[in-house]
Amino acid sequence: MQCLLFLSLLIGFAQPLEEGRTVHLRGRNFAIQLVEPEGWILDTTAAVQLANFILYPNGEDWRSAPSLISVRLEPRRSNQTVEDYVKIISQAFEENCPFGEYAARESDIDSRFKLFDFNCPKRQQEILAITSVPEFFVNISLSSQRPEILKEHFSALQTVLESFEWQQDLTQPDLIIPKRH
């Protein structure tokens, strides 16, 4: 992956929420917070060639899991829009899967994300959620080779999207200690 964002990744855990535990991931000058869906494992080391981090069902190996949620942060130019990014992804999809289909997905999950279905016959099926944050596009996908698994695991994607929080510019000001008189 071109972008080496999580070289200084730190993981911390806050109070557990109803769905699972809240996870804090920290990169250079930003942090991400999201809820790890109950019954899923967040892994920052397994698929670094594919994503910044992935989530997969507990008890599975990520390579053979029935579905996978991958989260990628892609660099973005200041004038680049989500629509520009979707065009790039769609062109790459068409090149890799000439008989595939993709379309926008109607959803009321979270208005920050635009959702798309990418279906490649006899291969990977994906529900892709895209948003932009300062300097990056956030690309979160739920993928499986079986459409029924996508439906079954859609609630895990929903948990991730609804809980996703981005915090930019985490530089701390110098501590000012008042002088004693």
MDTraj code that builds the backbone (N, CA, C; nanometers):
import mdtraj as md
import numpy as np

residues = "MET GLN CYS LEU LEU PHE LEU SER LEU LEU ILE GLY PHE ALA GLN PRO LEU GLU GLU GLY ARG THR VAL HIS LEU ARG GLY ARG ASN PHE ALA ILE GLN LEU VAL GLU PRO GLU GLY TRP ILE LEU ASP THR THR ALA ALA VAL GLN LEU ALA ASN PHE ILE LEU TYR PRO ASN GLY GLU ASP TRP ARG SER ALA PRO SER LEU ILE SER VAL ARG LEU GLU PRO ARG ARG SER ASN GLN THR VAL GLU ASP TYR VAL LYS ILE ILE SER GLN ALA PHE GLU GLU ASN CYS PRO PHE GLY GLU TYR ALA ALA ARG GLU SER ASP ILE ASP SER ARG PHE LYS LEU PHE ASP PHE ASN CYS PRO LYS ARG GLN GLN GLU ILE LEU ALA ILE THR SER VAL PRO GLU PHE PHE VAL ASN ILE SER LEU SER SER GLN ARG PRO GLU ILE LEU LYS GLU HIS PHE SER ALA LEU GLN THR VAL LEU GLU SER PHE GLU TRP GLN GLN ASP LEU THR GLN PRO ASP LEU ILE ILE PRO LYS ARG HIS".split()
xyz = np.array([
    [0.0851, -0.1163, 0.0000],
    [0.0000, 0.0000, 0.0000],
    [0.0898, 0.1227, 0.0000],
    [0.0522, 0.2212, -0.0810],
    [0.1358, 0.3392, -0.0957],
    [0.1434, 0.4212, 0.0320],
    [0.0401, 0.4230, 0.1033],
    [0.0329, 0.5117, 0.2190],
    [0.0708, 0.4363, 0.3462],
    [0.1743, 0.4810, 0.4111],
    [0.2173, 0.4172, 0.5360],
    [0.1671, 0.5016, 0.6522],
    [0.0408, 0.4840, 0.6834],
    [-0.0231, 0.5715, 0.7808],
    [-0.0092, 0.5270, 0.9243],
    [-0.0073, 0.4001, 0.9461],
    [-0.0160, 0.3538, 1.0832],
    [0.1179, 0.3031, 1.1362],
    [0.2266, 0.3722, 1.0992],
    [0.3567, 0.3310, 1.1505],
    [0.3636, 0.3449, 1.3013],
    [0.2994, 0.4487, 1.3496],
    [0.3019, 0.4704, 1.4946],
    [0.1650, 0.4422, 1.5542],
    [0.1071, 0.3306, 1.5155],
    [-0.0277, 0.2949, 1.5580],
    [-0.0292, 0.2520, 1.7039],
    [-0.1211, 0.3100, 1.7747],
    [-0.1419, 0.2719, 1.9140],
    [-0.2864, 0.2311, 1.9286],
    [-0.3122, 0.1265, 1.9998],
    [-0.4496, 0.0844, 2.0210],
    [-0.4816, 0.0961, 2.1687],
    [-0.5940, 0.1571, 2.1964],
    [-0.6414, 0.1693, 2.3339],
    [-0.7874, 0.1339, 2.3380],
    [-0.8341, 0.0959, 2.4506],
    [-0.9725, 0.0544, 2.4627],
    [-1.0428, 0.1389, 2.5667],
    [-1.1605, 0.1876, 2.5299],
    [-1.2416, 0.2670, 2.6221],
    [-1.3478, 0.1764, 2.6827],
    [-1.4440, 0.2363, 2.7476],
    [-1.5512, 0.1583, 2.8083],
    [-1.6271, 0.0817, 2.7002],
    [-1.6585, -0.0440, 2.7232],
    [-1.7331, -0.1190, 2.6238],
    [-1.8723, -0.0602, 2.6037],
    [-1.9150, -0.0595, 2.4767],
    [-2.0504, -0.0183, 2.4449],
    [-2.1350, -0.1421, 2.4260],
    [-2.2613, -0.1204, 2.3990],
    [-2.3544, -0.2316, 2.3875],
    [-2.3103, -0.3329, 2.2811],
    [-2.2661, -0.2843, 2.1633],
    [-2.2336, -0.3732, 2.0530],
    [-2.1003, -0.4452, 2.0724],
    [-2.0045, -0.3814, 2.1321],
    [-1.8710, -0.4371, 2.1460],
    [-1.7844, -0.3375, 2.2202],
    [-1.6567, -0.3407, 2.1921],
    [-1.5690, -0.2467, 2.2615],
    [-1.5316, -0.1308, 2.1693],
    [-1.5113, -0.0156, 2.2301],
    [-1.4687, 0.1017, 2.1556],
    [-1.3176, 0.0937, 2.1394],
    [-1.2727, 0.1121, 2.0161],
    [-1.1307, 0.1002, 1.9843],
    [-1.0808, 0.2359, 1.9358],
    [-0.9639, 0.2756, 1.9840],
    [-0.8990, 0.3994, 1.9426],
    [-0.7731, 0.3627, 1.8655],
    [-0.7634, 0.4104, 1.7429],
    [-0.6453, 0.3886, 1.6595],
    [-0.5838, 0.5242, 1.6323],
    [-0.4555, 0.5340, 1.6529],
    [-0.3901, 0.6638, 1.6389],
    [-0.2858, 0.6583, 1.5286],
    [-0.2887, 0.7574, 1.4417],
    [-0.1893, 0.7740, 1.3370],
    [-0.1202, 0.9076, 1.3557],
    [-0.0446, 0.9478, 1.2577],
    [0.0265, 1.0754, 1.2671],
    [-0.0724, 1.1907, 1.2509],
    [-0.0927, 1.2686, 1.3545],
    [-0.1804, 1.3857, 1.3571],
    [-0.3291, 1.3541, 1.3413],
    [-0.3694, 1.2321, 1.3672],
    [-0.5113, 1.2001, 1.3653],
    [-0.5370, 1.0775, 1.4516],
    [-0.6641, 1.0578, 1.4817],
    [-0.7058, 0.9378, 1.5545],
    [-0.8411, 0.8943, 1.4988],
    [-0.8652, 0.7647, 1.5060],
    [-0.9923, 0.7069, 1.4656],
    [-1.0482, 0.6352, 1.5876],
    [-1.1773, 0.6507, 1.6062],
    [-1.2471, 0.5751, 1.7094],
    [-1.3631, 0.5032, 1.6419],
    [-1.3811, 0.3772, 1.6777],
    [-1.4950, 0.3012, 1.6274],
    [-1.5269, 0.1892, 1.7236],
    [-1.6434, 0.1303, 1.7046],
    [-1.6836, 0.0178, 1.7878],
    [-1.6534, -0.1109, 1.7119],
    [-1.5809, -0.1986, 1.7769],
    [-1.5564, -0.3321, 1.7223],
    [-1.6852, -0.4118, 1.7411],
    [-1.7487, -0.4558, 1.6315],
    [-1.8749, -0.5288, 1.6473],
    [-1.8574, -0.6526, 1.7354],
    [-1.9590, -0.6813, 1.8144],
    [-1.9529, -0.7998, 1.8990],
    [-1.9365, -0.9234, 1.8118],
    [-1.8418, -1.0090, 1.8503],
    [-1.8159, -1.1301, 1.7736],
    [-1.7170, -1.1105, 1.6606],
    [-1.6554, -0.9921, 1.6532],
    [-1.5580, -0.9619, 1.5489],
    [-1.4266, -0.9220, 1.6138],
    [-1.3178, -0.9373, 1.5388],
    [-1.1837, -0.9024, 1.5854],
    [-1.1267, -0.7949, 1.4946],
    [-1.0741, -0.6874, 1.5534],
    [-1.0035, -0.5844, 1.4777],
    [-0.8564, -0.6214, 1.4768],
    [-0.7955, -0.6223, 1.3588],
    [-0.6564, -0.6655, 1.3433],
    [-0.5811, -0.5616, 1.2615],
    [-0.4754, -0.5067, 1.3182],
    [-0.3963, -0.4044, 1.2488],
    [-0.2735, -0.4626, 1.1797],
    [-0.2487, -0.5913, 1.1956],
    [-0.1263, -0.6491, 1.1396],
    [-0.1500, -0.7537, 1.0311],
    [-0.2712, -0.8049, 1.0186],
    [-0.2958, -0.9201, 0.9323],
    [-0.2856, -0.8897, 0.7831],
    [-0.3465, -0.7866, 0.7372],
    [-0.3585, -0.7661, 0.5925],
    [-0.3055, -0.6301, 0.5502],
    [-0.1862, -0.5979, 0.5936],
    [-0.1322, -0.4647, 0.5669],
    [-0.1174, -0.4358, 0.4179],
    [-0.1089, -0.5392, 0.3350],
    [-0.1006, -0.5169, 0.1911],
    [-0.2367, -0.4787, 0.1329],
    [-0.3443, -0.5044, 0.2060],
    [-0.4798, -0.4766, 0.1593],
    [-0.5424, -0.3539, 0.2242],
    [-0.5123, -0.3315, 0.3509],
    [-0.5837, -0.2279, 0.4249],
    [-0.5013, -0.1813, 0.5440],
    [-0.5414, -0.0679, 0.5997],
    [-0.4770, -0.0200, 0.7214],
    [-0.5119, -0.1072, 0.8401],
    [-0.6379, -0.1555, 0.8426],
    [-0.6760, -0.2570, 0.9400],
    [-0.7991, -0.3296, 0.8895],
    [-0.8225, -0.4465, 0.9461],
    [-0.9359, -0.5286, 0.9046],
    [-1.0118, -0.5765, 1.0269],
    [-1.1339, -0.6205, 1.0033],
    [-1.2148, -0.6851, 1.1056],
    [-1.2699, -0.8125, 1.0440],
    [-1.2756, -0.9180, 1.1236],
    [-1.3294, -1.0448, 1.0754],
    [-1.3930, -1.1193, 1.1923],
    [-1.4820, -1.2150, 1.1610],
    [-1.5522, -1.2858, 1.2687],
    [-1.4563, -1.3592, 1.3626],
    [-1.4852, -1.3499, 1.4910],
    [-1.4071, -1.4170, 1.5943],
    [-1.4020, -1.5678, 1.5663],
    [-1.2872, -1.6278, 1.5890],
    [-1.2714, -1.7714, 1.5687],
    [-1.2325, -1.8078, 1.4272],
    [-1.2207, -1.7090, 1.3395],
    [-1.1831, -1.7333, 1.2000],
    [-1.0412, -1.6852, 1.1758],
    [-0.9789, -1.7396, 1.0749],
    [-0.8538, -1.6857, 1.0230],
    [-0.8940, -1.5833, 0.9176],
    [-0.8321, -1.4666, 0.9133],
    [-0.8765, -1.3614, 0.8220],
    [-0.8729, -1.4067, 0.6767],
    [-0.7809, -1.4954, 0.6422],
    [-0.7697, -1.5408, 0.5026],
    [-0.8872, -1.6280, 0.4593],
    [-0.9464, -1.7001, 0.5535],
    [-1.0550, -1.7912, 0.5180],
    [-1.1889, -1.7518, 0.5803],
    [-1.1956, -1.6348, 0.6404],
    [-1.3208, -1.5892, 0.7027],
    [-1.4293, -1.5748, 0.5962],
    [-1.5544, -1.6021, 0.6325],
    [-1.6622, -1.5912, 0.5342],
    [-1.6830, -1.4485, 0.4845],
    [-1.6441, -1.3511, 0.5662],
    [-1.6503, -1.2112, 0.5239],
    [-1.5401, -1.1345, 0.5957],
    [-1.5136, -1.0164, 0.5442],
    [-1.4051, -0.9344, 0.5952],
    [-1.4470, -0.7884, 0.5827],
    [-1.4208, -0.7107, 0.6860],
    [-1.4369, -0.5660, 0.6762],
    [-1.2964, -0.5082, 0.6696],
    [-1.2683, -0.4345, 0.5643],
    [-1.1369, -0.3713, 0.5522],
    [-1.1534, -0.2203, 0.5560],
    [-1.0581, -0.1540, 0.6188],
    [-1.0594, -0.0088, 0.6298],
    [-0.9288, 0.0426, 0.5710],
    [-0.9439, 0.1246, 0.4666],
    [-0.8281, 0.1834, 0.3992],
    [-0.8389, 0.3351, 0.4040],
    [-0.7274, 0.3982, 0.4317],
    [-0.7168, 0.5431, 0.4234],
    [-0.6326, 0.5736, 0.3009],
    [-0.6933, 0.6417, 0.2055],
    [-0.6258, 0.6742, 0.0803],
    [-0.5989, 0.8240, 0.0767],
    [-0.4759, 0.8647, 0.0429],
    [-0.4457, 1.0081, 0.0360],
    [-0.5394, 1.0801, -0.0613],
    [-0.5712, 1.2031, -0.0278],
    [-0.6645, 1.2821, -0.1082],
    [-0.6085, 1.4226, -0.1258],
    [-0.6199, 1.4725, -0.2485],
    [-0.5846, 1.6127, -0.2734],
    [-0.6987, 1.7012, -0.2251],
    [-0.6693, 1.8222, -0.1877],
    [-0.7703, 1.9108, -0.1281],
    [-0.8880, 1.9364, -0.2216],
    [-0.8671, 1.9326, -0.3523],
    [-0.9759, 1.9586, -0.4463],
    [-1.0463, 1.8302, -0.4932],
    [-1.0050, 1.7165, -0.4441],
    [-1.0617, 1.5880, -0.4851],
    [-1.1882, 1.5584, -0.4051],
    [-1.2935, 1.5125, -0.4750],
    [-1.4207, 1.4831, -0.4110],
    [-1.4415, 1.3325, -0.3981],
    [-1.5407, 1.2944, -0.3202],
    [-1.5768, 1.1531, -0.3087],
    [-1.6157, 1.0995, -0.4464],
    [-1.6858, 1.1798, -0.5254],
    [-1.7255, 1.1378, -0.6594],
    [-1.6028, 1.1071, -0.7463],
    [-1.4979, 1.1896, -0.7359],
    [-1.3725, 1.1633, -0.8094],
    [-1.3145, 1.0285, -0.7679],
    [-1.3130, 1.0034, -0.6378],
    [-1.2575, 0.8789, -0.5857],
    [-1.3393, 0.7581, -0.6309],
    [-1.4714, 0.7720, -0.6307],
    [-1.5585, 0.6621, -0.6758],
    [-1.5303, 0.6311, -0.8229],
    [-1.5063, 0.7321, -0.9046],
    [-1.4727, 0.7091, -1.0466],
    [-1.3449, 0.6263, -1.0593],
    [-1.2461, 0.6588, -0.9797],
    [-1.1188, 0.5843, -0.9830],
    [-1.1418, 0.4387, -0.9433],
    [-1.2159, 0.4170, -0.8358],
    [-1.2444, 0.2814, -0.7896],
    [-1.3268, 0.2046, -0.8936],
    [-1.4251, 0.2709, -0.9513],
    [-1.5109, 0.2063, -1.0512],
    [-1.4319, 0.1649, -1.1751],
    [-1.3405, 0.2499, -1.2197],
    [-1.2567, 0.2165, -1.3355],
    [-1.1685, 0.0950, -1.3058],
    [-1.1098, 0.0923, -1.1877],
    [-1.0267, -0.0226, -1.1491],
    [-1.1112, -0.1496, -1.1418],
    [-1.2330, -0.1381, -1.0893],
    [-1.3231, -0.2531, -1.0811],
    [-1.3557, -0.3052, -1.2209],
    [-1.3889, -0.2149, -1.3131],
    [-1.4217, -0.2550, -1.4503],
    [-1.3044, -0.3258, -1.5181],
    [-1.1824, -0.2807, -1.4917],
    [-1.0641, -0.3452, -1.5490],
    [-1.0431, -0.4857, -1.4930],
    [-1.0674, -0.5021, -1.3635],
    [-1.0454, -0.6313, -1.2981],
    [-1.1626, -0.7277, -1.3118],
    [-1.2804, -0.6748, -1.3372],
    [-1.3997, -0.7589, -1.3476],
    [-1.4898, -0.7033, -1.4591],
    [-1.4565, -0.7337, -1.5860],
    [-1.5292, -0.6737, -1.6982],
    [-1.6791, -0.7041, -1.7011],
    [-1.7226, -0.8139, -1.6391],
    [-1.8643, -0.8493, -1.6389],
    [-1.9321, -0.8144, -1.5068],
    [-1.8616, -0.7410, -1.4243],
    [-1.9160, -0.7043, -1.2944],
    [-2.0135, -0.5887, -1.3036],
    [-2.0836, -0.5677, -1.1956],
    [-2.1794, -0.4583, -1.1853],
    [-2.1550, -0.3822, -1.0559],
    [-2.1769, -0.2524, -1.0620],
    [-2.1693, -0.1718, -0.9412],
    [-2.2768, -0.0640, -0.9479],
    [-2.3229, -0.0245, -0.8317],
    [-2.4277, 0.0766, -0.8237],
    [-2.4287, 0.1387, -0.6848],
    [-2.4792, 0.2598, -0.6792],
    [-2.4970, 0.3248, -0.5494],
    [-2.6029, 0.2477, -0.4717],
    [-2.5863, 0.2417, -0.3426],
    [-2.6794, 0.1695, -0.2546],
    [-2.7530, 0.2725, -0.1698],
    [-2.8826, 0.2612, -0.1687],
    [-2.9631, 0.3470, -0.0821],
    [-2.9513, 0.2952, 0.0606],
    [-2.9233, 0.3868, 0.1524],
    [-2.9088, 0.3447, 0.2908],
    [-2.9335, 0.4622, 0.3828],
    [-2.9863, 0.4325, 0.4980],
    [-3.0037, 0.5366, 0.5990],
    [-2.9103, 0.5114, 0.7173],
    [-2.8023, 0.4363, 0.6935],
    [-2.7090, 0.4038, 0.8014],
    [-2.6447, 0.5296, 0.8573],
    [-2.5721, 0.6010, 0.7744],
    [-2.4964, 0.7161, 0.8209],
    [-2.4736, 0.8054, 0.7002],
    [-2.5247, 0.9258, 0.7066],
    [-2.5183, 1.0152, 0.5912],
    [-2.3756, 1.0602, 0.5584],
    [-2.2803, 1.0388, 0.6473],
    [-2.1417, 1.0760, 0.6166],
    [-2.0824, 0.9869, 0.5088],
    [-2.1344, 0.8659, 0.4954],
    [-2.0799, 0.7680, 0.4017],
    [-2.1707, 0.7507, 0.2808],
    [-2.1103, 0.7380, 0.1631],
    [-2.1820, 0.6980, 0.0430],
    [-2.1562, 0.5497, 0.0251],
    [-2.2633, 0.4733, 0.0041],
    [-2.2509, 0.3279, -0.0065],
    [-2.2698, 0.2816, -0.1504],
    [-2.1957, 0.1758, -0.1865],
    [-2.2002, 0.1186, -0.3202],
    [-2.1937, -0.0329, -0.3107],
    [-2.2596, -0.0981, -0.4054],
    [-2.2491, -0.2435, -0.4213],
    [-2.1583, -0.2710, -0.5398],
    [-2.0585, -0.3562, -0.5200],
    [-1.9715, -0.4024, -0.6277],
    [-1.9843, -0.5541, -0.6325],
    [-2.0350, -0.6060, -0.7438],
    [-2.0580, -0.7500, -0.7566],
    [-1.9825, -0.8036, -0.8772],
    [-1.8920, -0.8944, -0.8513],
    [-1.8153, -0.9597, -0.9563],
    [-1.8600, -1.1061, -0.9599],
    [-1.9259, -1.1487, -1.0695],
    [-1.9794, -1.2856, -1.0741],
    [-1.8739, -1.3915, -1.0421],
    [-1.9137, -1.4857, -0.9576],
    [-1.8300, -1.5986, -0.9153],
    [-1.7020, -1.5546, -0.8446],
    [-1.6984, -1.4294, -0.8021],
    [-1.5832, -1.3778, -0.7283],
    [-1.6325, -1.2940, -0.6122],
    [-1.5600, -1.1927, -0.5800],
    [-1.5867, -1.1107, -0.4625],
    [-1.7104, -1.0229, -0.4789],
    [-1.7879, -1.0125, -0.3723],
    [-1.9005, -0.9208, -0.3615],
    [-1.8627, -0.8217, -0.2515],
    [-1.8902, -0.6934, -0.2743],
    [-1.8522, -0.5931, -0.1751],
    [-1.9613, -0.4898, -0.1557],
    [-1.9736, -0.4458, -0.0322],
    [-2.0493, -0.3256, -0.0012],
    [-1.9436, -0.2255, 0.0437],
    [-1.9327, -0.1183, -0.0297],
    [-1.8273, -0.0204, -0.0081],
    [-1.8870, 0.1076, 0.0482],
    [-1.8291, 0.1587, 0.1558],
    [-1.8710, 0.2852, 0.2172],
    [-1.7536, 0.3819, 0.2079],
    [-1.7808, 0.5012, 0.1548],
    [-1.6730, 0.5978, 0.1319],
    [-1.7123, 0.7328, 0.1897],
    [-1.6159, 0.7955, 0.2543],
    [-1.6316, 0.9334, 0.3005],
    [-1.4965, 1.0020, 0.2884],
    [-1.4953, 1.1321, 0.3046],
    [-1.3680, 1.2036, 0.3034],
    [-1.3485, 1.2720, 0.4382],
    [-1.2241, 1.2786, 0.4770],
    [-1.1802, 1.3482, 0.5971],
    [-1.0600, 1.4307, 0.5548],
    [-1.0123, 1.5215, 0.6367],
    [-0.8957, 1.5993, 0.5948],
    [-0.7801, 1.5090, 0.5493],
    [-0.7353, 1.5305, 0.4280],
    [-0.6200, 1.4635, 0.3678],
    [-0.6449, 1.3206, 0.3196],
    [-0.7600, 1.2591, 0.3519],
    [-0.7816, 1.1184, 0.3162],
    [-0.9245, 1.0914, 0.2690],
    [-0.9364, 0.9829, 0.1930],
    [-1.0652, 0.9178, 0.1730],
    [-1.0650, 0.7984, 0.2668],
    [-1.1755, 0.7751, 0.3323],
    [-1.1915, 0.6572, 0.4168],
    [-1.2759, 0.5596, 0.3358],
    [-1.2217, 0.4418, 0.3134],
    [-1.2834, 0.3385, 0.2313],
    [-1.3045, 0.2169, 0.3217],
    [-1.4296, 0.1909, 0.3563],
    [-1.4624, 0.0787, 0.4442],
    [-1.5476, -0.0190, 0.3638],
    [-1.5001, -0.1418, 0.3529],
    [-1.5760, -0.2374, 0.2720],
    [-1.6031, -0.3661, 0.3489],
    [-1.7212, -0.4190, 0.3243],
    [-1.7590, -0.5520, 0.3710],
    [-1.7556, -0.6402, 0.2475],
    [-1.6757, -0.7454, 0.2496],
    [-1.6625, -0.8298, 0.1313],
    [-1.6796, -0.9766, 0.1663],
    [-1.7286, -1.0493, 0.0672],
    [-1.7483, -1.1927, 0.0794],
    [-1.7622, -1.2497, -0.0607],
    [-1.7437, -1.3780, -0.0733],
    [-1.7691, -1.4423, -0.2022],
    [-1.9140, -1.4865, -0.2130],
    [-1.9887, -1.4739, -0.1036],
    [-2.1284, -1.5193, -0.1026],
    [-2.2215, -1.4044, -0.0639],
    [-2.3143, -1.3671, -0.1517],
    [-2.4052, -1.2555, -0.1228],
    [-2.4871, -1.2737, 0.0048],
    [-2.5239, -1.3966, 0.0375],
    [-2.6042, -1.4179, 0.1591],
    [-2.5237, -1.3860, 0.2850],
    [-2.3929, -1.4036, 0.2788],
    [-2.3067, -1.3688, 0.3922],
    [-2.3008, -1.2167, 0.4086],
    [-2.2987, -1.1441, 0.2968],
    [-2.3013, -0.9975, 0.3059],
    [-2.4259, -0.9510, 0.3806],
    [-2.5385, -1.0104, 0.3483],
    [-2.6629, -0.9738, 0.4175],
    [-2.6549, -1.0092, 0.5655],
    [-2.6035, -1.1270, 0.5938],
    [-2.5941, -1.1735, 0.7326],
    [-2.5010, -1.0866, 0.8165],
    [-2.3923, -1.0383, 0.7567],
    [-2.2911, -0.9621, 0.8303],
    [-2.3031, -0.8111, 0.8106],
    [-2.4085, -0.7665, 0.7449],
    [-2.4272, -0.6237, 0.7205],
    [-2.4350, -0.5443, 0.8509],
    [-2.4910, -0.6024, 0.9548],
    [-2.5029, -0.5304, 1.0830],
    [-2.3652, -0.4975, 1.1416],
    [-2.2643, -0.5815, 1.1150],
    [-2.1285, -0.5509, 1.1626],
    [-2.0748, -0.4261, 1.0913],
    [-2.0973, -0.4184, 0.9605],
    [-2.0572, -0.2984, 0.8862],
    [-2.1321, -0.1769, 0.9393],
    [-2.2581, -0.1929, 0.9659],
    [-2.3398, -0.0841, 1.0182],
    [-2.2838, -0.0327, 1.1514],
    [-2.2436, -0.1236, 1.2393],
    [-2.1846, -0.0846, 1.3679],
    [-2.0585, -0.0021, 1.3464],
    [-1.9725, -0.0466, 1.2554],
    [-1.8477, 0.0255, 1.2284],
    [-1.8776, 0.1649, 1.1730],
    [-1.9663, 0.1744, 1.0758],
    [-1.9961, 0.3034, 1.0139],
    [-2.0605, 0.4013, 1.1112],
    [-2.1565, 0.3534, 1.1872],
    [-2.2264, 0.4429, 1.2798],
    [-2.1381, 0.4907, 1.3946],
    [-2.0373, 0.4119, 1.4291],
    [-1.9511, 0.4493, 1.5414],
    [-1.8236, 0.5199, 1.4972],
    [-1.7976, 0.5264, 1.3681],
    [-1.6730, 0.5827, 1.3162],
    [-1.6615, 0.7313, 1.3508],
    [-1.5512, 0.7660, 1.4161],
    [-1.5215, 0.9059, 1.4484],
    [-1.3786, 0.9365, 1.4078],
    [-1.3584, 1.0509, 1.3462],
    [-1.2263, 1.0960, 1.3020],
    [-1.1905, 1.2204, 1.3802],
    [-1.0694, 1.2233, 1.4330],
    [-1.0207, 1.3420, 1.5016],
    [-0.8909, 1.3828, 1.4348],
    [-0.8845, 1.5061, 1.3885],
    [-0.7691, 1.5571, 1.3143],
    [-0.6833, 1.6454, 1.4029],
    [-0.5549, 1.6520, 1.3712],
    [-0.4599, 1.7436, 1.4339],
    [-0.4576, 1.7284, 1.5856],
    [-0.3951, 1.6244, 1.6293],
    [-0.3894, 1.5940, 1.7721],
    [-0.2679, 1.6539, 1.8419],
    [-0.2088, 1.7535, 1.7816],
    [-0.0931, 1.8148, 1.8448],
    [-0.1368, 1.8812, 1.9747],
    [-0.0613, 1.8585, 2.0752],
    [-0.0912, 1.9151, 2.2064],
    [-0.0127, 2.0445, 2.2243],
    [-0.0797, 2.1492, 2.2693],
    [-0.0054, 2.2733, 2.2957],
    [0.0915, 2.2522, 2.4121],
    [0.1957, 2.3333, 2.4117],
    [0.2909, 2.3262, 2.5230],
    [0.2189, 2.3572, 2.6535],
    [0.2561, 2.2865, 2.7538],
    [0.1978, 2.3070, 2.8851],
    [0.2528, 2.4380, 2.9423],
    [0.1631, 2.5258, 2.9779],
    [0.2043, 2.6554, 3.0355],
    [0.1804, 2.6491, 3.1859],
    [0.2868, 2.6636, 3.2601],
    [0.2770, 2.6614, 3.4060],
    [0.2823, 2.8047, 3.4545],
    [0.1777, 2.8498, 3.5225],
    [0.1786, 2.9886, 3.5715],
    [0.2918, 3.0099, 3.6735],
    [0.3513, 3.1268, 3.6626],
    [0.4574, 3.1617, 3.7570],
    [0.3956, 3.1997, 3.8901],
    [0.4637, 3.1606, 3.9971],
    [0.4171, 3.1988, 4.1305],
    [0.4776, 3.3345, 4.1659],
    [0.3983, 3.4177, 4.2265],
    [0.4461, 3.5508, 4.2673],
    [0.4790, 3.5519, 4.4110],
])
top = md.Topology()
chain = top.add_chain()
for i, resn in enumerate(residues, 1):
    res = top.add_residue(resn, chain, resSeq=i)
    for name in ("N", "CA", "C"):
        top.add_atom(name, md.element.get_by_symbol(name[0]), res)
traj = md.Trajectory(xyz[None], top)
